[in-house]
Amino acid sequence: MVRLKGFQKLMSVDEALSKFFSRLQLKRLTSTQVPLKDARGRTTAKNVIATIDLPSFHRSAVDGYALKARDTVDVSQYHPRSFRLVDRELLGERELKEVWTGNPIPEGADSVVMLEYTEKTDGKIQILTSLTPGANVSRKGEDVKKGDVVVESGLRLRPHHLGLLAALENTEVAVVRKPKVALLATGNELAPLGAQLKPNQVVEVNSIILSNLCSELGAESHSLGIARDNEDELREKISEGLEIADLVLTTGGTSVGIHDLVPSVIEQIESNAMVAHGIAMRPGMPTAIAVVHKKPVIILSGNPVAASVGFEVFARPTIQRLLGIKEESRARLMAKLTRRVAGVLGRRVFLRVKAIEKNGCFLAEPIRIKGSGIITTMTKANGYVVIPEDREGLRENEPVTVHLFDTVRKGR
């Protein structure tokens, strides 16, 4: 009956994170080489150093004619000058060679005149503008010099990173191994998607949400299925997760009811494993964190939104540390709150909002909430605002920081 009395004491989010990571002492996972074509979204395991200059030669930045800039002094559309068109690599006085974008600059030339500023007459090329040395020329090493760090360690690779690495003639790149996350849903009331529901059963959705959140971060998930509210079954499933994964996430069974068995099962697997149970946050107060066999175990609420917020607060930074990612946060923007909202003194509130752009300004519209399990509060929102523990609420028109997890649209 002790469980039914509720949480006697809640730990702050900051204290819980500090104790969790202090006990874990996480190290970045091992690295592996992958082909460049498969590297999008992966995290670099070491600095990538340029082995060549980029460009590797002086090249034209436009379509036109390569020539000596000094031969165009005082030239204009009113005082054009004729040049002889040649097809060799060494240019003489008032000679030019046709080049296209990316072509090497011939010896003796130091600039390129665009086609738009030329005319062909009697087999010669009339130049209609003066040039300065280096005009319309991408010089050797202008973009990257040999020995430069072009991609730092701990960086998530985007398409343009891959393009740069390809331009530098890299066919593969060293990346951190994908963290393996074991997902376990708990509860007698749960049924897998597609199953014929029995009376009082609901479809288990948390594993679908969490597996995709893992994927967004560059981790791969493994489903342990659904465990009933039975200590032996829970112990077997969690132990399996600890064997195969770098991180174990469970949902449900973490409150203080008679069937909330997960924290006690964790203690059976390893005594004194629990770091915190009951976090001063909303939603997600029943969240618990533990270190079992030196691995992180995060016990999330069974409510989908509370589980998502718990993932954001605890699992996201854990996965990032396993990847060696350097302080990567969600995109943020400043917006004005469209109405007053209440906070809860002593608890950190994660307020779901819909950020919109209207008349050149960003507004944050709070999503009306009826409970931590209302999934539509997440589908209607594109970000969240943090209400600190020491605030009773936020005022209408107060500037707030929106942590974005989706795009911002224009408001009507």
C-alpha positions in Angstrom: 0.0 0.0 0.0 3.0 2.3 0.2 2.9 2.8 -3.5 -0.6 4.2 -3.4 0.5 7.2 -1.3 2.1 8.9 -4.3 5.5 10.3 -4.7 6.9 11.6 -1.4 9.7 13.6 -3.1 10.4 14.7 -6.6 13.9 15.3 -8.0 14.5 18.4 -10.2 15.2 17.8 -13.9 18.7 19.3 -13.6 19.7 17.3 -10.5 18.4 14.1 -12.1 20.4 14.6 -15.3 23.5 15.5 -13.4 23.3 12.4 -11.2 22.4 10.2 -14.1 25.4 11.2 -16.3 27.8 11.4 -13.3 27.0 7.7 -12.5 27.0 6.6 -16.1 30.3 8.1 -17.3 29.2 7.4 -20.8 31.8 7.0 -23.5 31.3 7.5 -27.2 30.6 4.2 -29.1 33.1 2.7 -31.4 33.6 3.9 -35.0 33.2 2.2 -38.4 33.8 3.2 -42.0 30.8 3.6 -44.3 30.5 4.5 -48.0 29.7 8.2 -48.5 26.4 7.3 -50.2 25.2 5.7 -46.9 26.5 8.4 -44.5 23.7 10.9 -44.5 22.5 11.4 -40.9 25.4 9.5 -39.4 27.8 11.1 -36.8 31.4 11.7 -37.7 33.9 9.7 -35.5 36.9 12.0 -36.1 37.9 15.2 -37.8 38.0 14.9 -41.6 41.1 16.5 -43.0 41.4 17.7 -46.6 44.1 15.9 -48.4 43.9 18.2 -51.5 43.1 21.8 -52.3 39.6 22.7 -53.4 39.5 23.7 -56.2 42.7 21.7 -57.0 43.5 24.2 -59.8 42.6 27.8 -60.9 39.2 27.4 -62.7 36.6 29.6 -64.3 33.6 30.6 -62.3 31.6 31.6 -65.4 31.2 30.8 -69.1 33.3 33.2 -71.0 36.9 33.9 -72.1 40.1 33.7 -70.1 42.6 36.6 -70.6 45.0 39.0 -69.0 43.2 41.6 -66.9 45.9 44.2 -67.8 44.8 44.0 -71.4 41.4 45.4 -70.5 42.4 48.6 -68.9 40.1 51.5 -69.9 37.8 49.1 -71.9 34.1 49.8 -71.8 31.0 49.3 -73.9 31.9 52.7 -75.5 35.5 51.8 -75.9 35.6 48.1 -76.8 38.8 46.3 -77.6 39.4 43.4 -80.0 41.1 40.2 -78.9 42.3 37.2 -80.9 40.7 33.9 -80.0 43.2 31.1 -79.6 43.0 27.5 -78.4 46.2 26.9 -76.5 47.3 27.0 -72.9 49.8 29.9 -73.1 48.2 33.2 -73.9 50.0 36.2 -75.4 49.2 39.9 -75.6 45.5 40.6 -76.3 44.7 36.9 -76.7 42.0 35.0 -75.1 40.7 31.4 -74.8 37.1 30.2 -74.5 36.4 28.6 -71.2 33.3 27.2 -69.5 32.4 27.1 -65.8 34.8 24.8 -64.1 37.4 24.8 -66.8 41.1 25.3 -65.9 42.5 28.8 -66.5 45.2 28.7 -69.2 48.7 29.8 -68.4 49.2 33.5 -68.7 45.5 34.4 -68.0 44.4 35.8 -64.7 40.7 36.6 -65.2 37.6 35.6 -67.2 35.2 37.9 -69.0 31.6 36.8 -69.0 30.0 36.0 -72.4 27.5 38.7 -71.8 30.2 41.4 -72.0 31.6 40.2 -75.4 30.7 40.4 -79.1 32.0 38.4 -82.0 33.0 40.4 -85.1 35.1 39.4 -88.1 36.5 36.4 -86.3 37.6 38.4 -83.3 36.2 38.9 -79.9 35.2 42.4 -78.7 35.5 42.9 -75.0 33.1 45.5 -73.6 34.2 45.8 -70.0 37.4 46.1 -68.0 38.5 43.5 -65.5 40.7 43.2 -62.4 43.1 40.3 -61.8 41.2 37.3 -60.4 37.8 38.4 -61.8 35.4 35.4 -62.2 38.2 33.0 -61.3 38.0 30.4 -58.5 41.6 30.1 -57.3 43.3 26.9 -56.2 42.5 26.3 -52.5 40.0 29.1 -52.4 37.3 26.9 -50.9 39.4 24.5 -48.9 43.2 24.3 -48.4 45.0 21.0 -48.0 45.2 20.2 -44.3 42.0 22.1 -43.4 39.5 20.4 -41.0 36.5 20.3 -43.3 34.1 18.3 -41.0 34.6 18.1 -37.3 34.2 15.1 -35.1 30.7 14.7 -33.5 28.9 16.3 -36.4 25.7 14.9 -37.9 26.3 14.6 -41.7 23.9 16.6 -43.9 23.7 16.4 -47.7 26.1 19.3 -48.3 28.7 17.8 -46.0 28.6 14.7 -48.2 29.0 16.8 -51.3 32.0 18.5 -49.9 33.6 15.2 -48.9 32.9 13.9 -52.4 34.5 17.0 -53.9 37.6 16.2 -51.8 37.7 12.7 -53.3 36.5 10.8 -50.2 34.7 7.6 -51.0 34.0 6.7 -47.3 33.9 8.4 -43.9 34.5 7.2 -40.3 31.2 7.4 -38.3 30.1 6.4 -34.9 28.3 3.1 -34.6 24.6 3.6 -34.3 23.4 3.3 -30.7 21.2 0.3 -30.1 18.0 1.1 -28.1 15.8 -1.6 -26.7 12.2 -0.7 -26.3 9.8 -2.4 -23.9 6.1 -1.5 -23.4 4.5 -2.8 -20.3 0.9 -3.2 -19.2 -1.9 -5.8 -19.3 -4.1 -3.5 -21.2 -1.8 -3.2 -24.2 -2.1 -5.0 -27.6 0.2 -4.8 -30.6 -0.9 -2.9 -33.7 -3.1 -5.1 -35.9 -4.2 -7.4 -33.1 -7.9 -8.1 -32.4 -8.6 -5.9 -29.3 -10.2 -7.6 -26.4 -12.4 -5.6 -24.0 -10.5 -2.9 -22.1 -7.4 -3.3 -24.4 -5.7 -0.4 -26.3 -3.2 -0.4 -29.1 0.4 0.0 -27.9 1.7 3.2 -29.6 4.7 4.2 -27.5 7.1 1.9 -29.3 6.1 3.4 -32.7 6.7 6.9 -31.4 9.9 6.2 -29.6 11.4 4.0 -32.4 11.0 6.9 -34.8 12.4 9.4 -32.3 15.4 7.2 -32.0 15.8 7.0 -35.8 15.7 10.8 -36.0 18.7 10.9 -33.7 20.7 8.3 -35.6 20.0 5.4 -33.3 18.5 2.0 -34.2 15.8 0.5 -32.0 14.9 -3.1 -31.2 11.4 -3.9 -29.9 11.2 -6.2 -26.9 7.5 -6.4 -27.4 4.9 -6.0 -24.6 5.4 -7.3 -21.1 2.5 -8.0 -18.8 2.4 -6.6 -15.3 4.4 -9.6 -14.0 7.7 -9.3 -12.3 9.3 -12.4 -13.8 8.2 -11.4 -17.4 9.5 -7.8 -16.8 12.8 -9.0 -15.4 13.3 -11.4 -18.4 12.5 -8.7 -21.0 14.6 -6.0 -19.3 17.6 -8.4 -18.9 17.3 -9.2 -22.6 17.4 -5.5 -23.4 20.5 -5.0 -21.3 22.2 -7.9 -23.2 21.6 -6.6 -26.7 21.4 -2.8 -26.4 23.3 0.3 -25.3 20.2 1.9 -23.8 16.9 0.4 -22.5 13.7 2.4 -22.7 10.6 1.1 -21.0 7.1 2.7 -21.0 4.5 2.2 -18.3 4.6 0.6 -14.9 6.5 3.5 -13.3 4.0 5.3 -11.2 2.9 4.3 -7.7 0.0 2.0 -8.4 -0.2 -1.7 -7.4 0.8 -2.8 -11.0 3.7 -0.3 -11.4 6.4 -2.9 -11.0 9.2 -1.7 -13.3 11.3 0.3 -10.7 11.2 -2.6 -8.2 12.2 -5.1 -11.0 15.2 -2.9 -11.8 16.3 -3.0 -8.2 16.0 -6.8 -8.3 18.3 -7.0 -11.3 20.8 -4.7 -9.6 20.5 -3.2 -6.2 20.8 0.6 -5.8 20.5 1.0 -9.6 17.8 3.6 -9.4 19.1 7.2 -9.7 15.7 8.9 -9.6 12.1 8.0 -9.5 9.7 10.9 -9.7 10.9 14.0 -11.6 9.7 17.5 -10.9 8.3 18.0 -14.5 5.0 18.0 -16.3 4.1 16.0 -18.2 6.3 13.0 -17.2 6.4 13.2 -13.4 6.6 9.3 -13.0 9.7 9.1 -15.1 12.5 7.1 -13.5 16.2 6.7 -14.5 18.6 4.0 -13.5 22.1 2.6 -14.3 22.1 -1.2 -14.6 25.2 -3.1 -15.4 26.8 0.3 -16.3 24.1 0.9 -18.9 21.4 3.6 -19.0 17.8 2.5 -18.3 15.1 5.1 -18.7 11.6 4.2 -17.4 9.0 6.4 -19.1 5.4 7.1 -18.5 2.9 4.9 -20.3 1.1 8.1 -21.5 2.3 8.8 -25.1 2.9 12.6 -24.6 4.6 12.1 -21.2 6.7 9.4 -22.7 7.7 11.7 -25.6 8.6 14.5 -23.2 10.6 12.1 -21.0 12.4 10.9 -24.1 13.3 14.5 -25.0 14.6 15.3 -21.5 16.6 12.1 -20.8 16.9 9.8 -23.8 17.8 12.4 -26.3 20.9 13.7 -24.5 21.9 10.0 -23.6 21.8 9.0 -27.3 23.8 12.1 -28.2 26.5 11.3 -25.7 26.7 7.7 -27.1 27.2 9.3 -30.5 29.7 11.9 -29.2 27.6 14.7 -30.6 28.7 18.1 -29.3 25.8 20.0 -27.6 23.3 19.6 -30.4 20.0 21.2 -29.5 16.7 21.6 -31.4 16.3 24.6 -33.6 14.9 27.5 -31.6 13.1 30.8 -32.3 11.8 33.7 -30.2 8.1 34.2 -30.2 5.4 36.0 -28.3 2.9 33.9 -26.4 -0.6 34.5 -27.6 -2.3 34.0 -24.2 -1.5 33.6 -20.5 -0.7 30.1 -19.3 -0.3 28.7 -15.8 2.8 26.9 -14.6 3.3 24.7 -11.5 5.7 26.0 -8.8 8.4 23.5 -8.2 7.9 21.7 -11.5 9.3 22.3 -14.9 6.5 22.4 -17.4 6.9 21.5 -21.1 4.2 23.5 -22.8 3.3 22.3 -26.3 2.8 25.2 -28.6 2.0 25.9 -32.3 4.6 28.5 -33.5 3.4 30.5 -36.5 4.6 33.5 -38.5 2.1 36.3 -38.8 2.8 39.8 -40.3 6.5 39.3 -40.0 6.4 38.2 -36.3 6.5 34.8 -34.7 3.7 33.8 -32.3 3.4 30.8 -30.0 -0.1 29.5 -29.5 -0.4 27.2 -26.5 -2.2 23.9 -27.2 -5.1 23.4 -24.9 -4.4 20.4 -22.7 -6.6 18.0 -20.9 -4.1 15.3 -20.0 -0.6 13.9 -20.6 -2.0 11.1 -22.8 -3.6 13.3 -25.4 -1.6 12.5 -28.5 -3.1 15.3 -30.6 -1.4 17.9 -28.4 1.8 16.7 -30.1 0.3 16.5 -33.7 -1.1 20.0 -33.4 2.1 21.4 -31.9 5.4 22.1 -33.7 7.4 22.9 -30.6 7.5 23.4 -26.9 8.1 26.2 -24.4 9.7 25.5 -21.0 8.0 27.1 -18.0 10.7 27.2 -15.3 10.1 25.7 -11.8 10.1 29.1 -10.2 7.4 30.6 -12.4 3.6 30.5 -11.6 3.0 31.0 -15.3 3.8 33.0 -18.4 2.0 36.2 -19.5 0.2 37.0 -22.7 2.7 38.6 -25.2 5.7 37.5 -23.1 8.7 36.6 -25.3 9.4 32.9 -25.1 11.9 30.5 -26.6 10.2 27.8 -28.8 12.1 24.5 -29.2 11.0 23.3 -32.6 10.4 19.8 -33.6 8.5 20.6 -36.9 8.3 23.4 -39.4 6.8 26.9 -38.9 3.9 27.9 -41.1 2.4 31.3 -41.8 -0.7 32.2 -39.7 -3.9 33.6 -41.1 
